[in-house]
Amino acid sequence: MTEPLLQADHLLKAECLECERDGRFLFRDLSFSIVPGTLTRVEGPNGSGKTTLLRILAGLNDNWSGQVLWRGRPRHRQWESVRRNLLYLGHRPGIKALLTPLENLQALAAGRQAVTNRILEQALAQVGLGPWCHVPCQNLSAGQKRRVALARLLFADEPLWLLDEAFTALDVDAVAAVENLLLDQVRRGGAVVMTTHHEPSLRNMNRIRLGTVIEQGEPSSQLQQEDA
Ligand SMILES: Nc1ncnc2c1ncn2[C@@H]1O[C@H](COP(=O)(O)OP(=O)(O)OP(=O)(O)O)[C@@H](O)[C@H]1O
């Protein structure tokens, strides 16, 4: 597994985030910090902006205002470092259908010399895909495709994980296994920010609640971050 991660004051700080879609604000004046060793759940009903927020944090969405700091400095001045230290898994598995699980993981691990084929095969075995290592992903079930994507977490040494609906299509055992991976990440000083409609059985999660419809021009503050 990966080495313990360095401790820092905060990994990521969002200040006064504002995002408007179709004439209404998804969020305004949204501020929060993500510190090492914490798990944060972004909550809210369908369409409330959870995916949008995660994509903003991952640097994949430019249509917003406010400031994002990475380890205390403006994120846009240190993109290379941010990208090296951040893992984003979107709500779609994001794997290539014509490639096998092993080939998909090889692509995801590209540039990481320490990640050998043996490690990748072990990761796939650990997520229950040992017998499917060499089967094209288009022949896998929805839950199996999700497992391919989540196998990435088994060799992830990025301190910040942004996970959008990571539990979708997983069976009970796989949900428990992913929850354990999240706990491992937090225990070694990493942080997780995730969306999920599944109620995780994890304690002491911070929460960012979205979901109030804000017509353009109305002031509002969206942040509620608290210990469960
Ligand atoms: N590229 C886009 N252009 C315009 N509007 C968008 C775009 N992406 C998302 N939206 C709108 O922004 C709102 C928030 O979408 P988002 O996917 O962030 O919600 P969500 O909370 O993740 O929803 P769900 O729980 O259904 O996954 C929705 O009303 C959606 O229609």
The ligand as an ORCA input file, in Angstrom:
! r2SCAN-3c Opt
* xyz 0 1
  N     -22.766     21.893    -18.562
  C     -23.876     22.378    -18.016
  N     -24.531     23.409    -18.597
  C     -25.656     23.920    -18.068
  N     -26.214     23.461    -16.933
  C     -25.613     22.428    -16.331
  C     -24.414     21.844    -16.824
  N     -24.052     20.844    -15.992
  C     -24.974     20.800    -15.025
  N     -25.909     21.752    -15.225
  C     -27.056     22.034    -14.381
  O     -26.555     22.316    -13.100
  C     -27.411     21.752    -12.126
  C     -26.598     20.913    -11.181
  O     -26.142     19.729    -11.831
  P     -25.240     18.674    -11.067
  O     -24.966     17.555    -12.012
  O     -24.077     19.377    -10.481
  O     -26.209     18.215     -9.896
  P     -26.083     17.025     -8.838
  O     -26.407     17.588     -7.508
  O     -24.772     16.351     -8.976
  O     -27.258     16.077     -9.310
  P     -27.484     14.475     -9.181
  O     -27.777     14.186     -7.739
  O     -28.672     14.260    -10.053
  O     -26.251     13.807     -9.706
  C     -28.505     20.989    -12.867
  O     -29.676     21.767    -12.879
  C     -27.963     20.841    -14.257
  O     -28.983     20.893    -15.205
*
